[in-house]
Amino acid sequence: MADKDTPAGAIPDVPPGTLAAVEVSYKPALDFTEQEKQALKKLVTKLAERDLPAWREEIIRVWEKRLFDRSCQHLIPEMRGDRQIGWQLPGAGTGYGQGDQEQRSIFETNI
């Protein structure tokens, strides 16, 4: 580990494989201008949002599966604009709503 006498930015003398609380690099630290820092922050934000649609789709599928496990096989997606905001259960009289169990198919299976 580094002593109090070790100057800032110096590489501590530790054996290989030792966990240290400092980053070890043999190259000098980089200095960025404010404009470069802002550009890097925008790039990191853009990369973080790259997989957002796939993540949302995964959340929706897991949500749907949980409802399937509760015997709600006939779900209607509830949309607001072009985004799905939830699920609606079919109403009575559609053959799939509450109380219409005698009209349902006998071949429904959760897979």
Rosetta constraint file for C-alpha pairs under 8 A:
AtomPair CA 1 CA 12 HARMONIC 6.33 0.50
AtomPair CA 1 CA 13 HARMONIC 7.25 0.50
AtomPair CA 1 CA 14 HARMONIC 6.47 0.50
AtomPair CA 1 CA 20 HARMONIC 6.54 0.50
AtomPair CA 2 CA 6 HARMONIC 6.08 0.50
AtomPair CA 2 CA 12 HARMONIC 5.25 0.50
AtomPair CA 2 CA 13 HARMONIC 7.45 0.50
AtomPair CA 6 CA 10 HARMONIC 6.59 0.50
AtomPair CA 6 CA 12 HARMONIC 7.51 0.50
AtomPair CA 9 CA 29 HARMONIC 7.87 0.50
AtomPair CA 11 CA 24 HARMONIC 6.03 0.50
AtomPair CA 11 CA 25 HARMONIC 7.24 0.50
AtomPair CA 11 CA 26 HARMONIC 7.66 0.50
AtomPair CA 12 CA 24 HARMONIC 7.87 0.50
AtomPair CA 14 CA 18 HARMONIC 6.62 0.50
AtomPair CA 32 CA 36 HARMONIC 5.81 0.50
AtomPair CA 32 CA 37 HARMONIC 6.16 0.50
AtomPair CA 33 CA 37 HARMONIC 6.25 0.50
AtomPair CA 34 CA 38 HARMONIC 6.19 0.50
AtomPair CA 35 CA 39 HARMONIC 6.24 0.50
AtomPair CA 36 CA 40 HARMONIC 6.18 0.50
AtomPair CA 37 CA 41 HARMONIC 6.20 0.50
AtomPair CA 38 CA 42 HARMONIC 6.23 0.50
AtomPair CA 39 CA 43 HARMONIC 6.22 0.50
AtomPair CA 40 CA 44 HARMONIC 6.18 0.50
AtomPair CA 41 CA 45 HARMONIC 6.16 0.50
AtomPair CA 42 CA 46 HARMONIC 6.10 0.50
AtomPair CA 43 CA 47 HARMONIC 6.18 0.50
AtomPair CA 44 CA 48 HARMONIC 6.15 0.50
AtomPair CA 45 CA 49 HARMONIC 6.41 0.50
AtomPair CA 46 CA 50 HARMONIC 6.40 0.50
AtomPair CA 48 CA 52 HARMONIC 7.78 0.50
AtomPair CA 51 CA 55 HARMONIC 6.17 0.50
AtomPair CA 52 CA 56 HARMONIC 6.16 0.50
AtomPair CA 53 CA 57 HARMONIC 6.21 0.50
AtomPair CA 54 CA 58 HARMONIC 6.22 0.50
AtomPair CA 55 CA 59 HARMONIC 6.30 0.50
AtomPair CA 56 CA 60 HARMONIC 6.26 0.50
AtomPair CA 57 CA 61 HARMONIC 6.25 0.50
AtomPair CA 58 CA 62 HARMONIC 6.24 0.50
AtomPair CA 59 CA 63 HARMONIC 6.11 0.50
AtomPair CA 60 CA 64 HARMONIC 6.12 0.50
AtomPair CA 61 CA 65 HARMONIC 6.13 0.50
AtomPair CA 62 CA 66 HARMONIC 6.28 0.50
AtomPair CA 63 CA 67 HARMONIC 6.47 0.50
AtomPair CA 64 CA 68 HARMONIC 6.20 0.50
AtomPair CA 65 CA 69 HARMONIC 6.23 0.50
AtomPair CA 66 CA 70 HARMONIC 6.58 0.50
AtomPair CA 67 CA 71 HARMONIC 6.71 0.50
AtomPair CA 67 CA 72 HARMONIC 5.41 0.50
AtomPair CA 67 CA 73 HARMONIC 7.34 0.50
AtomPair CA 68 CA 72 HARMONIC 4.89 0.50
AtomPair CA 68 CA 73 HARMONIC 5.07 0.50
AtomPair CA 68 CA 110 HARMONIC 6.88 0.50
AtomPair CA 69 CA 110 HARMONIC 7.17 0.50
AtomPair CA 72 CA 89 HARMONIC 7.54 0.50
AtomPair CA 74 CA 89 HARMONIC 7.00 0.50
AtomPair CA 74 CA 90 HARMONIC 6.95 0.50
AtomPair CA 74 CA 96 HARMONIC 6.56 0.50
AtomPair CA 75 CA 87 HARMONIC 6.12 0.50
AtomPair CA 75 CA 88 HARMONIC 5.94 0.50
AtomPair CA 75 CA 89 HARMONIC 5.40 0.50
AtomPair CA 75 CA 90 HARMONIC 6.75 0.50
AtomPair CA 76 CA 87 HARMONIC 5.62 0.50
AtomPair CA 76 CA 88 HARMONIC 5.03 0.50
AtomPair CA 76 CA 89 HARMONIC 6.27 0.50
AtomPair CA 76 CA 90 HARMONIC 6.87 0.50
AtomPair CA 77 CA 84 HARMONIC 6.58 0.50
AtomPair CA 77 CA 85 HARMONIC 7.85 0.50
AtomPair CA 77 CA 86 HARMONIC 6.21 0.50
AtomPair CA 77 CA 87 HARMONIC 4.69 0.50
AtomPair CA 77 CA 88 HARMONIC 6.23 0.50
AtomPair CA 78 CA 84 HARMONIC 5.82 0.50
AtomPair CA 78 CA 85 HARMONIC 5.83 0.50
AtomPair CA 78 CA 86 HARMONIC 5.13 0.50
AtomPair CA 78 CA 87 HARMONIC 5.06 0.50
AtomPair CA 78 CA 88 HARMONIC 6.00 0.50
AtomPair CA 79 CA 83 HARMONIC 5.65 0.50
AtomPair CA 79 CA 84 HARMONIC 4.45 0.50
AtomPair CA 79 CA 85 HARMONIC 5.71 0.50
AtomPair CA 79 CA 86 HARMONIC 7.26 0.50
AtomPair CA 80 CA 84 HARMONIC 6.27 0.50
AtomPair CA 80 CA 85 HARMONIC 6.48 0.50
AtomPair CA 89 CA 97 HARMONIC 6.81 0.50
AtomPair CA 90 CA 94 HARMONIC 6.71 0.50
AtomPair CA 90 CA 96 HARMONIC 5.99 0.50
AtomPair CA 90 CA 97 HARMONIC 4.85 0.50
AtomPair CA 90 CA 98 HARMONIC 7.97 0.50
AtomPair CA 91 CA 96 HARMONIC 7.34 0.50
AtomPair CA 91 CA 97 HARMONIC 4.77 0.50
AtomPair CA 91 CA 98 HARMONIC 7.11 0.50
AtomPair CA 92 CA 96 HARMONIC 7.24 0.50
AtomPair CA 92 CA 97 HARMONIC 4.55 0.50
AtomPair CA 92 CA 98 HARMONIC 5.90 0.50
AtomPair CA 92 CA 99 HARMONIC 6.97 0.50
AtomPair CA 92 CA 100 HARMONIC 6.72 0.50
AtomPair CA 93 CA 97 HARMONIC 6.71 0.50
AtomPair CA 93 CA 100 HARMONIC 6.84 0.50
AtomPair CA 94 CA 100 HARMONIC 7.68 0.50
AtomPair CA 95 CA 100 HARMONIC 5.24 0.50
AtomPair CA 95 CA 101 HARMONIC 7.31 0.50
AtomPair CA 95 CA 103 HARMONIC 5.41 0.50
AtomPair CA 95 CA 104 HARMONIC 6.09 0.50
AtomPair CA 96 CA 100 HARMONIC 5.83 0.50
AtomPair CA 96 CA 101 HARMONIC 6.96 0.50
AtomPair CA 96 CA 103 HARMONIC 7.47 0.50
AtomPair CA 96 CA 104 HARMONIC 6.23 0.50
AtomPair CA 97 CA 101 HARMONIC 7.67 0.50
AtomPair CA 100 CA 104 HARMONIC 6.88 0.50
